[in-house]
Amino acid sequence: MVTDQLTKAAALTLLSQGKTVAVFPGLNLTLGFNEGASFGMFSDLMAGKPLLMAALTGTLTVVLAFMAFRARHPVERVGFSLIVGGALGNVVDRLRQGAVTDFLDLAWRDWRFPTFNGADIAITLGALCILLASAASHRREVSGVDQS
């Protein structure tokens, strides 16, 4: 969460909204603000409702933190922790400025991915860790190996 807030502070200081800075082909820095969920989902629905979005995200974060403590597989625990950290970073933005600061912009030819930030990367990596842990657990169950 600290790294996320530091990179967002740098983006707010060094970038101007509406201006794109090319880093290398396919990666740009473009300052934007997201009032919705990750990658801009539900932006229209949540526009002007930062406290509601912070409350929903905060509630989900508490549930995921509880699940992290109950997780049996270390990779699963790491996954939940990454999601919780990323979600907290975005909640801080919502409470501080009413929207999440986004600045990472992936584009290739006519294709453009929604602008995102380090918290979104942590959330995505966390989800992948949970899926990997789940797949490993499922393989052990199918092969009859005891997980205990």
Number of C-alpha atoms within 10 A of each C-alpha: 17 12 11 21 19 12 17 22 13 12 21 16 9 9 17 14 12 8 11 14 14 12 10 8 10 13 14 17 21 21 24 23 18 23 24 21 17 22 16 17 13 13 16 10 10 18 14 14 15 21 15 12 21 22 14 12 19 18 12 14 21 13 13 19 19 13 15 21 11 11 17 13 16 13 19 23 21 19 27 28 21 25 26 26 22 26 24 21 24 28 24 17 19 25 15 11 12 20 27 27 28 27 26 19 22 17 15 10 7 5 9 11 11 16 23 24 25 22 29 23 16 23 21 16 18 24 18 15 21 21 15 15 21 15 12 14 16 12 12 13 12 9 9 9 10 8 9 4
